[in-house]
């Protein structure tokens, strides 16, 4: 499959039961964009990311994926070129870090120049490489989730509340790592924290699509 170069949203709307979460989102998200998704808690930021990833379908409108030659990419296969990190995504807690990475790279390749050992060094978790993840702190677990998503060889990267559970050192690590692996990708970051948006060059507010008819 050719890498995804753009995502076009045409009137994308989502509701749960009888309540519209957002309505009428029209936007084109391009390779090279680092986009902040803002809105109050419960406004629909996570739902929006899940629609971008192909895990959810809109109730109205269409999400279309294109490669760099403007050919459409099958929605059912877009997952191959998307990575997604969020605090609510669980890992294999009874596997250690090495085992988690080895399992992960059976499904997603790493960025050029990275292997299991290099990724563990990048995470700064060499001292805990053979410890089961259930014994990691919440901050260590979040660092693992972010590193796997950011360092995967995908063109679309979706991050939901990326600095949740990270201390100051962890937040600095997040910004540095994201910057290192941001080239030639479409990156979408949903958060309420301004610190998560340091590298963003575009913004989209879910609140702008709450009352559209």
N, CA and C of each residue as an Amber inpcrd file, in Angstrom:
protein
   639
   0.8380000  -1.2000000   0.0000000   0.0000000   0.0000000   0.0000000
   0.8680000   1.2430000   0.0000000   0.5210000   2.2350000  -0.8470000
   1.2510000   3.4930000  -0.8720000   0.9710000   4.2960000   0.3950000
   1.9540000   5.0450000   0.9030000   1.7320000   5.8430000   2.1140000
   0.6380000   6.8860000   1.9100000  -0.0890000   7.1560000   2.9780000
  -1.1370000   8.1720000   2.9390000  -0.5080000   9.5550000   2.9410000
  -0.9380000  10.3900000   1.9910000  -0.4080000  11.7450000   1.8800000
  -1.4010000  12.8040000   2.3420000  -2.7010000  12.4710000   2.3050000
  -3.7070000  13.4360000   2.7560000  -4.9890000  12.7180000   3.1530000
  -5.7330000  13.3730000   4.0430000  -7.0540000  12.9010000   4.4560000
  -8.0320000  14.0360000   4.2020000  -9.0860000  13.7440000   3.4590000
 -10.0890000  14.7560000   3.1240000 -11.3770000  14.4330000   3.8760000
 -11.8520000  15.4000000   4.6530000 -13.0870000  15.2670000   5.4120000
 -14.1630000  16.0940000   4.7150000 -15.2330000  15.4320000   4.3420000
 -16.3220000  16.0920000   3.6120000 -17.6120000  15.9650000   4.4190000
 -17.9400000  17.0250000   5.1770000 -19.1740000  17.0420000   5.9510000
 -19.2290000  15.9990000   7.0530000 -18.0780000  15.6550000   7.6130000
 -18.0170000  14.5660000   8.5910000 -18.7720000  14.9380000   9.8700000
 -19.7100000  14.0670000  10.2510000 -20.5590000  14.2980000  11.4230000
 -20.6930000  12.9860000  12.1820000 -20.7470000  13.1010000  13.5180000
 -20.8670000  11.8920000  14.3350000 -21.8410000  12.1280000  15.4750000
 -22.7010000  11.1280000  15.7070000 -23.6090000  11.1960000  16.8390000
 -23.6120000   9.8680000  17.5800000 -23.9440000   9.9280000  18.8600000
 -24.1680000   8.7410000  19.6650000 -25.6060000   8.7940000  20.1540000
 -26.3660000   7.7370000  19.8350000 -27.7960000   7.7220000  20.0690000
 -28.4220000   8.9180000  19.3420000 -29.0210000   9.8710000  20.0630000
 -29.6620000  10.9950000  19.3720000 -28.8770000  12.3010000  19.5250000
 -27.6840000  12.2240000  20.0850000 -26.9080000  13.4330000  20.3320000
 -25.7630000  13.5480000  19.3400000 -25.7410000  14.6750000  18.6190000
 -24.6390000  14.9440000  17.7080000 -23.4110000  15.3810000  18.5020000
 -22.2900000  14.7280000  18.2240000 -21.0220000  15.0830000  18.8720000
 -20.3740000  16.2480000  18.1270000 -20.3410000  16.1410000  16.8200000
 -19.9210000  17.2580000  15.9600000 -20.5840000  17.0670000  14.6030000
 -20.6830000  18.1980000  13.8610000 -21.3980000  18.1670000  12.5850000
 -20.6610000  19.0000000  11.5440000 -20.6070000  18.4500000  10.3340000
 -20.1710000  19.2210000   9.1760000 -18.7150000  19.6110000   9.1390000
 -17.8150000  18.7130000   9.5190000 -16.3860000  19.0400000   9.4550000
 -15.9060000  18.8700000   8.0180000 -15.4390000  19.9710000   7.4540000
 -14.8330000  19.9720000   6.1230000 -13.3850000  20.4230000   6.2680000
 -12.4610000  19.5550000   5.9020000 -11.0460000  19.9090000   6.0550000
 -10.2000000  18.9510000   5.2310000  -9.0390000  19.4360000   4.8230000
  -8.0410000  18.5850000   4.1800000  -6.7860000  18.5990000   5.0410000
  -6.3740000  17.4230000   5.4770000  -5.2000000  17.2680000   6.3390000
  -4.0860000  16.6810000   5.4810000  -2.9540000  17.3570000   5.4440000
  -1.9030000  17.0020000   4.5020000  -0.6220000  16.5470000   5.1860000
   0.1370000  15.7490000   4.4530000   1.4770000  15.3760000   4.8860000
   2.2640000  16.6540000   5.1920000   2.9310000  16.6760000   6.3190000
   3.6570000  17.8640000   6.7520000   2.9000000  18.6930000   7.7640000
   1.5820000  18.4780000   7.8680000   0.7740000  19.1600000   8.8790000
   0.9920000  18.5090000  10.2480000   1.0990000  19.3420000  11.2680000
   1.0430000  18.8800000  12.6520000  -0.1040000  19.6650000  13.2750000
  -1.2240000  19.0080000  13.4670000  -2.4940000  19.6840000  13.7350000
  -2.9330000  19.4720000  15.1700000  -3.2470000  20.5530000  15.8510000
  -3.8110000  20.4600000  17.1980000  -5.3270000  20.3730000  17.1000000
  -5.9130000  19.4320000  17.8500000  -7.3630000  19.2920000  17.9390000
  -7.7570000  19.7150000  19.3520000  -8.5190000  20.7930000  19.4500000
  -8.8600000  21.3550000  20.7520000 -10.3590000  21.2360000  21.0250000
 -10.6950000  21.3910000  22.3030000 -12.0920000  21.3010000  22.7240000
 -12.1590000  20.8490000  24.1630000 -13.2740000  21.1130000  24.8120000
 -13.4440000  20.7290000  26.2110000 -13.4130000  19.2150000  26.3760000
 -13.2370000  18.7600000  27.6180000 -13.3830000  17.3380000  27.9050000
 -14.7720000  16.8740000  27.4830000 -14.8250000  15.7490000  26.7690000
 -16.1050000  15.2290000  26.3070000 -16.6320000  15.8760000  25.0470000
 -15.8430000  16.7440000  24.4330000 -16.3320000  17.4620000  23.2480000
 -16.2860000  16.6190000  21.9790000 -15.5130000  15.5320000  21.9920000
 -15.4520000  14.6770000  20.8100000 -14.0830000  14.5720000  20.1730000
 -13.0430000  15.0380000  20.8580000 -11.6940000  14.9960000  20.2770000
 -11.2430000  13.5560000  20.0110000 -11.4420000  12.6900000  20.9940000
 -11.0310000  11.2840000  20.8200000 -11.8440000  10.6090000  19.7340000
 -13.1350000  10.9120000  19.6810000 -13.9950000  10.3580000  18.6330000
 -13.5080000  10.7820000  17.2550000 -13.1040000  12.0370000  17.1440000
 -12.5900000  12.5460000  15.8700000 -11.3360000  11.7760000  15.4470000
 -10.4170000  11.5430000  16.3840000  -9.2110000  10.7890000  16.0510000
  -9.5530000   9.3720000  15.5980000 -10.5270000   8.7550000  16.2520000
 -10.9220000   7.3930000  15.8800000 -11.5210000   7.3550000  14.4790000
 -12.2180000   8.4130000  14.0810000 -12.7230000   8.4950000  12.7090000
 -11.5640000   8.6400000  11.7290000 -10.5860000   9.4750000  12.0500000
  -9.4130000   9.6180000  11.1830000  -8.6800000   8.2950000  11.0120000
  -8.6320000   7.5150000  12.0900000  -7.8960000   6.2480000  12.0520000
  -8.6300000   5.1580000  11.2910000  -9.9280000   5.3670000  11.0310000
 -10.7320000   4.3530000  10.3750000 -11.4210000   3.4060000  11.3280000
 -11.2220000   3.5870000  12.6450000 -11.8620000   2.7050000  13.6200000
 -13.3450000   3.0130000  13.7990000 -13.7480000   4.2480000  13.5350000
 -15.1510000   4.6400000  13.5890000 -15.5600000   5.2230000  12.2350000
 -16.8280000   5.0700000  11.9160000 -17.3670000   5.6820000  10.7010000
 -18.2490000   6.8610000  11.0790000 -18.2450000   7.9310000  10.2900000
 -19.1570000   9.0460000  10.5630000 -20.5880000   8.6410000  10.2510000
 -21.5470000   9.2820000  10.9260000 -22.9550000   9.0600000  10.6100000
 -23.3580000   9.7820000   9.3340000 -22.6950000  10.9010000   9.0800000
 -22.8850000  11.6480000   7.8420000 -21.5180000  12.0970000   7.3450000
 -21.4360000  12.3110000   6.0520000 -20.1800000  12.7680000   5.4750000
 -19.2470000  11.6090000   5.1640000 -18.0530000  11.9600000   4.7090000
 -17.1150000  10.9490000   4.2300000 -15.6850000  11.3320000   4.5800000
 -14.9060000  10.3350000   4.9490000 -13.4690000  10.4940000   5.1610000
 -12.7590000   9.7330000   4.0520000 -11.9330000  10.4340000   3.2630000
 -11.2610000   9.8140000   2.1230000  -9.7540000   9.9800000   2.2730000
  -9.0310000   8.9060000   1.9850000  -7.5830000   8.8870000   2.1270000
  -6.9400000   8.8500000   0.7400000  -5.8620000   9.6250000   0.5690000
  -5.1810000   9.6870000  -0.7270000  -3.6800000   9.4760000  -0.5440000
  -3.0620000   8.8690000  -1.5500000  -1.6020000   8.7820000  -1.5500000
  -1.0340000   9.9980000  -2.2750000   0.2860000  10.0330000  -2.4190000
   0.9240000  11.2420000  -2.9680000   0.6330000  11.4650000  -4.4460000
   0.1250000  10.4280000  -5.1490000  -0.2700000  10.5980000  -6.5460000
  -1.7730000  10.8510000  -6.6730000  -2.4060000  11.1380000  -5.5230000
  -3.8290000  11.4790000  -5.4500000  -4.7420000  10.3070000  -5.7750000
  -4.2370000   9.1060000  -5.6330000  -5.0750000   7.9160000  -5.7540000
  -5.7050000   7.6050000  -4.4060000  -6.9530000   7.1650000  -4.4200000
  -7.6450000   6.8350000  -3.1820000  -7.0540000   5.5740000  -2.5520000
  -6.9900000   5.5920000  -1.2250000  -6.5620000   4.4270000  -0.4610000
  -7.8090000   3.8000000   0.1590000  -7.9200000   2.5040000   0.0540000
  -9.0670000   1.7800000   0.6090000  -9.1480000   2.0220000   2.1120000
 -10.3090000   2.4490000   2.5640000 -10.4930000   2.7460000   3.9890000
 -10.2120000   1.5250000   4.8590000 -10.5040000   0.3430000   4.3520000
 -10.3140000  -0.8840000   5.1300000  -8.8420000  -1.2490000   5.3100000
  -7.9580000  -0.6110000   4.5460000  -6.5330000  -0.9250000   4.6600000
  -5.7140000   0.2190000   5.2520000  -6.3640000   1.3400000   5.5730000
  -5.6180000   2.5120000   6.0350000  -4.9250000   2.2470000   7.3700000
  -5.4510000   1.3050000   8.1520000  -4.8490000   1.0060000   9.4560000
  -3.3730000   0.6380000   9.3330000  -2.9760000   0.1270000   8.1720000
  -1.5870000  -0.2720000   7.9800000  -0.6430000   0.9210000   8.0150000
  -1.1710000   2.1050000   7.7250000  -0.3190000   3.2910000   7.6300000
  -0.6250000   4.3090000   8.7250000  -1.2980000   3.8610000   9.7850000
  -1.6810000   4.7450000  10.8920000  -1.1720000   4.1670000  12.2060000
  -0.6110000   5.0270000  13.0500000  -0.3480000   4.6360000  14.4350000
  -1.0550000   5.6190000  15.3510000  -1.4670000   5.1020000  16.5180000
  -2.3650000   5.8240000  17.4160000  -1.8840000   5.5690000  18.8390000
  -1.6460000   6.6260000  19.5940000  -1.2780000   6.4880000  21.0070000
  -2.2650000   7.2660000  21.8580000  -2.7280000   6.6330000  22.9310000
  -3.6620000   7.2700000  23.8620000  -3.5430000   6.5800000  25.2150000
  -3.8010000   7.3050000  26.3010000  -3.7070000   6.6940000  27.6330000
  -4.6430000   5.5070000  27.8180000  -5.7680000   5.4850000  27.0960000
  -6.7520000   4.4190000  27.2730000  -6.4620000   3.1820000  26.4160000
  -5.4250000   3.2060000  25.5990000  -5.0470000   2.0380000  24.8140000
  -4.1460000   1.1550000  25.6620000  -4.5460000  -0.0810000  25.8520000
  -3.8080000  -0.9920000  26.7240000  -2.7180000  -1.7390000  25.9690000
  -1.6560000  -2.0670000  26.7010000  -0.5830000  -2.8990000  26.1670000
  -0.6430000  -4.2710000  26.8310000   0.2720000  -5.1450000  26.4350000
   0.3410000  -6.4810000  27.0220000   1.0950000  -6.3780000  28.3380000
   0.3460000  -6.1870000  29.4110000   0.9490000  -5.8320000  30.6980000
   1.7640000  -6.9550000  31.3240000   1.5090000  -8.1990000  30.9130000
   2.2630000  -9.3240000  31.4850000   3.4700000  -9.7130000  30.6370000
   3.7330000  -8.9330000  29.6020000   4.9630000  -9.0750000  28.8280000
   5.9290000  -7.9820000  29.2460000   7.2220000  -8.2580000  29.1450000
   8.1840000  -7.2010000  29.4460000   8.3470000  -6.2850000  28.2360000
   9.1890000  -5.2740000  28.3710000   9.3110000  -4.2730000  27.3110000
   9.8450000  -4.8870000  26.0270000  10.8730000  -5.7150000  26.1270000
  11.4290000  -6.3520000  24.9350000  10.3520000  -7.1600000  24.2230000
   9.5940000  -7.9300000  24.9840000   8.5460000  -8.7710000  24.3890000
   7.4490000  -7.9310000  23.7560000   7.0890000  -6.8160000  24.3870000
   6.0830000  -5.9300000  23.8060000   6.5490000  -5.3590000  22.4780000
   7.7930000  -4.9340000  22.4110000   8.3160000  -4.3600000  21.1650000
   8.3810000  -5.4280000  20.0840000   8.8670000  -6.6120000  20.4380000
   8.9730000  -7.6970000  19.4590000   7.5920000  -8.0690000  18.9070000
   6.5820000  -8.0470000  19.7630000   5.2170000  -8.3090000  19.2970000
   4.7440000  -7.1860000  18.3900000   5.0030000  -5.9460000  18.7770000
   4.5390000  -4.7800000  18.0230000   5.1130000  -4.7840000  16.6020000
   6.4150000  -5.0740000  16.4690000   7.0510000  -4.9580000  15.1500000
   6.6990000  -6.1350000  14.2360000   5.9140000  -7.0780000  14.7360000
   5.3520000  -8.0910000  13.8410000   4.2510000  -7.4840000  12.9780000
   3.7080000  -6.3570000  13.4290000   2.5980000  -5.7120000  12.7270000
   2.9730000  -4.3450000  12.1410000   3.9180000  -3.6620000  12.7720000
   4.3570000  -2.3530000  12.2860000   5.8770000  -2.3130000  12.2420000
   6.4240000  -1.8560000  11.1230000   7.8660000  -1.6750000  11.0300000
   8.2790000  -0.4130000  11.7800000   9.5290000  -0.3930000  12.2310000
  10.0660000   0.7900000  12.8940000  10.6930000   1.7320000  11.8700000
  10.8620000   2.9730000  12.2680000  11.5390000   3.9540000  11.4270000
  12.9490000   3.4740000  11.0950000  13.4400000   3.9030000   9.9620000
  14.7580000   3.4900000   9.4840000  15.8270000   3.7570000  10.5480000
  16.6720000   2.7580000  10.7730000  17.7670000   2.8930000  11.7210000
  17.4350000   2.4370000  13.1220000  16.1750000   2.0740000  13.3610000
  15.7780000   1.6350000  14.6950000  15.6090000   0.1200000  14.7340000
  15.9990000  -0.4600000  15.8500000  15.7010000  -1.8540000  16.1520000
  15.2490000  -1.9200000  17.6040000  15.0650000  -3.1110000  18.1490000
  14.5470000  -3.2380000  19.5090000  15.4480000  -2.5270000  20.5100000
  16.7520000  -2.7950000  20.4290000  17.6760000  -2.1900000  21.3970000
  17.7260000  -0.6740000  21.2650000  17.7390000  -0.1890000  20.0320000
  17.8020000   1.2640000  19.8140000  16.5380000   1.9480000  20.3180000
  15.4010000   1.2850000  20.1500000  14.1460000   1.8760000  20.6140000
  14.1000000   1.9280000  22.1390000  14.6040000   0.8880000  22.7840000
  14.6480000   0.8900000  24.2500000  15.5650000   1.9950000  24.7570000
  16.6890000   2.1900000  24.0750000  17.5900000   3.2880000  24.4420000
  16.8970000   4.6330000  24.2600000  16.1540000   4.7740000  23.1630000
  15.4390000   6.0220000  22.9060000  14.4100000   6.2950000  23.9900000
  13.7400000   5.2520000  24.4660000  12.7620000   5.3970000  25.5440000
  13.4130000   5.7350000  26.8810000  14.7300000   5.5120000  26.9710000
  15.4770000   5.6860000  28.2210000  14.9640000   4.7100000  29.2940000
  14.6730000   3.4810000  28.8460000  14.1200000   2.4590000  29.7450000
  14.9440000   1.1710000  29.7390000  16.2240000   1.2970000  29.4190000
  17.0760000   0.1060000  29.3640000  17.1080000  -0.6200000  30.7070000
  17.0300000   0.1320000  31.7990000  17.0800000  -0.4630000  33.1340000
  15.8550000  -1.3220000  33.4480000  14.7730000  -1.1290000  32.6780000
  13.5240000  -1.8580000  32.9310000  13.1140000  -2.7180000  31.7480000
  14.0500000  -3.0160000  30.8630000  13.7250000  -3.7050000  29.6230000
  13.1330000  -5.0940000  29.8490000  13.5080000  -5.7590000  30.9400000
  13.0430000  -7.1180000  31.1770000  12.0390000  -7.1910000  32.3290000
  11.4660000  -6.0440000  32.6420000  10.4210000  -5.9860000  33.6700000
   9.0560000  -5.9890000  32.9850000   8.1100000  -6.7540000  33.5260000
   6.7620000  -6.7620000  32.9680000   6.1440000  -5.3720000  33.0710000
   5.3920000  -4.9920000  32.0410000   4.8520000  -3.6360000  31.9930000
   3.8450000  -3.3520000  33.1000000   3.2690000  -4.3850000  33.6880000
   2.3320000  -4.1540000  34.7830000   3.0230000  -3.5820000  36.0070000
   4.3470000  -3.6780000  36.0550000   5.1050000  -3.1250000  37.1650000
   5.6830000  -1.7410000  36.8400000   5.3900000  -1.2290000  35.6470000
   5.8360000   0.1090000  35.2640000   4.9340000   1.1530000  35.9230000
   5.4890000   2.3200000  36.1700000   4.6690000   3.4580000  36.5870000
   3.8070000   3.9040000  35.4070000   2.7870000   4.7040000  35.6860000
   1.9190000   5.2010000  34.6110000   2.7080000   6.0520000  33.6190000
   3.6830000   6.8020000  34.1170000   4.5050000   7.6200000  33.2290000
   5.3850000   6.7820000  32.3170000   5.9500000   5.7030000  32.8510000
   6.7640000   4.8010000  32.0350000   5.9190000   4.1270000  30.9800000
   4.7090000   3.6990000  31.3490000   3.8180000   3.0690000  30.3770000
   3.4360000   4.0380000  29.2610000   3.1750000   5.2880000  29.6250000
   2.8300000   6.2780000  28.6060000   4.0050000   6.5240000  27.6640000
   5.2090000   6.5160000  28.1900000   6.3930000   6.7020000  27.3470000
   6.5130000   5.5640000  26.3320000   6.2140000   4.3390000  26.7650000
   6.2540000   3.1920000  25.8560000   5.2120000   3.3550000  24.7460000
   3.9850000   3.7070000  25.1110000   2.9260000   3.8840000  24.1200000
   3.3060000   4.9410000  23.0880000   3.8310000   6.0600000  23.5650000
   4.2130000   7.1430000  22.6570000   5.3530000   6.7240000  21.7380000
   6.3690000   6.0720000  22.2990000   7.5260000   5.6860000  21.4960000
   7.1390000   4.7030000  20.4000000   6.3050000   3.7270000  20.7210000
   5.8890000   2.7570000  19.7090000   5.1360000   3.4380000  18.5680000
   4.2510000   4.3660000  18.9090000   3.4790000   5.0560000  17.8680000
   4.3430000   6.0150000  17.0590000   5.1370000   6.8240000  17.7560000
   5.9470000   7.8400000  17.0740000   7.0240000   7.2050000  16.2110000
   7.5970000   6.1090000  16.6680000   8.7450000   5.5070000  15.9810000
   8.3550000   4.4350000  14.9730000   7.0690000   4.1900000  14.7980000
   6.6200000   3.2790000  13.7480000   6.7750000   3.9460000  12.3840000
   7.0000000   3.1390000  11.3750000   7.1950000   3.6620000  10.0260000
   5.8380000   3.8380000   9.3510000   5.0910000   4.8270000   9.8060000
   3.7790000   5.1450000   9.2480000   3.7510000   6.6100000   8.8450000
   2.8700000   6.9500000   7.9230000   2.7940000   8.3390000   7.4670000
   1.7690000   9.1500000   8.2470000   0.8510000   8.4590000   8.9730000
  -0.1640000   9.1440000   9.7720000   0.0230000   8.7690000  11.2320000
   0.1740000   9.7990000  12.0840000   0.3850000   9.5990000  13.5150000
  -0.6850000  10.3630000  14.2800000  -1.4410000   9.6540000  15.1030000
  -2.5210000  10.2400000  15.8900000  -2.1800000  10.1110000  17.3680000
  -2.2040000  11.2290000  18.0840000  -1.8500000  11.2480000  19.4980000
  -2.9780000  11.8870000  20.2980000  -3.4690000  11.1630000  21.2950000
  -4.5560000  11.6560000  22.1450000  -3.9950000  11.8920000  23.5490000
  -4.0360000  13.1390000  24.0050000  -3.5310000  13.5180000  25.3310000
  -2.1360000  12.9260000  25.5710000  -1.1710000  13.2590000  24.7210000
   0.1250000  12.5580000  24.7640000   0.9390000  12.7230000  26.0410000
   0.8080000  13.8480000  26.7430000   1.6540000  14.0340000  27.9280000
   0.9610000  13.6300000  29.2280000  -0.1940000  12.9450000  29.1280000
  -0.8500000  12.4130000  30.3210000   0.1330000  11.5250000  31.0870000
   0.2540000  11.7560000  32.3880000   1.0950000  10.9790000  33.3040000
   2.5950000  11.2220000  33.1390000   2.9900000  12.1450000  32.2740000
   4.4100000  12.4260000  32.1030000   4.8550000  13.5520000  33.0320000
   6.0350000  13.3810000  33.6450000   6.6170000  14.4510000  34.4500000
   7.3470000  15.4150000  33.5170000   8.0240000  16.3990000  34.0710000
   8.6890000  17.4150000  33.2570000   9.7090000  16.7930000  32.3110000
  10.4870000  15.8550000  32.8230000  11.4810000  15.1830000  31.9870000
  10.7990000  14.4020000  30.8650000   9.6960000  13.7450000  31.2080000
   8.9520000  12.9890000  30.2140000   8.3600000  13.8810000  29.1330000
   7.8760000  15.0530000  29.5070000   7.3210000  15.9880000  28.5250000
   8.4060000  16.4890000  27.5800000   9.5960000  16.7450000  28.1180000
  10.7150000  17.1600000  27.2710000  11.1040000  16.0380000  26.3110000
  11.0770000  14.8070000  26.8250000  11.3830000  13.6450000  25.9810000
  10.3560000  13.5220000  24.8530000   9.0810000  13.7030000  25.1810000
   8.0170000  13.6240000  24.1740000   8.2400000  14.6260000  23.0470000
   8.4900000  15.8780000  23.3900000   8.6660000  16.9140000  22.3740000
   9.8740000  16.6270000  21.5020000  10.9750000  16.2190000  22.1250000
  12.2010000  15.9260000  21.3790000  12.0120000  14.7320000  20.4510000
  11.3720000  13.6780000  20.9450000  11.1790000  12.4770000  20.1360000
  10.2240000  12.7390000  18.9810000   9.1450000  13.4580000  19.2560000
   8.1960000  13.7880000  18.1900000   8.8680000  14.6200000  17.1070000
   9.6500000  15.5890000  17.5070000  10.3550000  16.4300000  16.5340000
  11.3070000  15.5980000  15.6800000  11.9810000  14.6550000  16.2940000
  12.9520000  13.8180000  15.5870000  12.3030000  12.9730000  14.4980000
  11.0510000  12.5440000  14.7300000  10.3950000  11.6250000  13.8000000
   9.1480000  12.2250000  13.1540000   9.1200000  13.5410000  13.0090000
   7.9340000  14.2040000  12.4600000   8.0130000  14.4730000  10.9580000
   9.1590000  14.3070000  10.3600000   9.3290000  14.7010000   8.9610000
   8.4680000  13.8560000   8.0310000   7.8320000  14.5240000   7.0690000
   7.0540000  13.8680000   6.0130000   5.9230000  13.0010000   6.5650000
   5.3050000  13.4610000   7.6560000   4.1670000  12.7320000   8.2180000
   3.0020000  13.6900000   8.4110000   1.8230000  13.1330000   8.5200000
   0.6350000  13.8710000   8.9440000   0.4180000  13.5140000  10.4080000
   0.5030000  14.5120000  11.2870000   0.4160000  14.2800000  12.7240000
  -0.7640000  15.0690000  13.2730000  -1.6290000  14.3890000  14.0220000
  -2.8000000  15.0310000  14.6180000  -2.7680000  14.7760000  16.1220000
  -2.8380000  15.8710000  16.9030000  -2.7000000  15.7810000  18.3520000
  -3.9420000  16.3690000  19.0130000  -4.6550000  15.5520000  19.7810000
  -5.8320000  16.0150000  20.5200000  -5.4770000  16.1870000  21.9860000
  -5.7930000  17.3570000  22.5400000  -5.4210000  17.6010000  23.9380000
  -6.0970000  18.8710000  24.4450000  -6.0790000  19.0210000  25.7740000
  -6.4610000  20.2770000  26.4180000  -5.2380000  21.0440000  26.9100000
  -4.0570000  20.4520000  26.7180000  -2.8340000  21.0170000  27.2640000
  -2.0260000  21.7170000  26.1780000  -1.7700000  23.0020000  26.3650000
  -0.9960000  23.7610000  25.3890000   0.3960000  23.1770000  25.1920000
   0.9490000  22.5710000  26.2420000   2.3050000  22.0210000  26.1560000
   2.4010000  20.9090000  25.1060000   1.2690000  20.2790000  24.7840000
   1.2740000  19.2000000  23.7980000   1.3920000  19.7080000  22.3700000
   1.2010000  21.0130000  22.1790000   1.0680000  21.5670000  20.8320000
   2.2890000  22.3730000  20.3850000   3.4200000  22.2170000  21.0200000
   4.5760000  23.0650000  20.7280000   5.0160000  22.9890000  19.2650000
   4.8340000  21.8410000  18.6350000   5.3030000  21.6560000  17.2570000
   4.2050000  21.8530000  16.2170000   2.9760000  22.1590000  16.6580000
   1.8400000  22.2280000  15.7290000   1.9030000  23.4490000  14.8240000
   1.4770000  23.2710000  13.5700000   1.4440000  24.3820000  12.6110000
   0.0290000  24.6710000  12.1050000  -0.9640000  23.8720000  12.5790000
  -2.3670000  24.1020000  12.2570000  -3.2120000  23.7510000  13.4710000
  -4.4540000  24.2520000  13.4840000  -5.3470000  23.9500000  14.6040000
  -6.7730000  23.7650000  14.1040000  -7.4810000  22.8580000  14.7650000
  -8.8940000  22.6380000  14.4790000  -9.6130000  22.4750000  15.8100000
 -10.6440000  23.2840000  16.0240000 -11.4090000  23.2190000  17.2670000
 -12.7070000  22.4510000  17.0350000 -12.9100000  21.3890000  17.8050000
 -14.1530000  20.6290000  17.7090000 -15.3480000  21.5050000  18.0690000
 -15.1390000  22.5050000  18.9180000 -16.2300000  23.3660000  19.3460000
 -16.8360000  24.1630000  18.1990000 -16.0690000  24.3370000  17.1180000
 -16.5850000  25.0560000  15.9500000 -17.6230000  24.2400000  15.1880000
 -17.7680000  22.9530000  15.5250000 -18.6580000  22.0730000  14.7720000
 -19.7310000  21.4680000  15.6560000 -20.0890000  22.1850000  16.7210000
 -21.0770000  21.6710000  17.6520000 -22.5150000  21.9910000  17.2520000
 -22.7540000  23.1110000  16.5780000 -24.1340000  23.5400000  16.3290000
 -24.4350000  23.7320000  14.8480000 -23.6220000  23.0910000  14.0190000
 -23.8720000  23.2330000  12.5940000 -25.1520000  22.4820000  12.2020000
 -25.9190000  23.0660000  11.3170000 -27.1750000  22.4680000  10.8400000
 -26.9490000  21.6800000   9.5560000
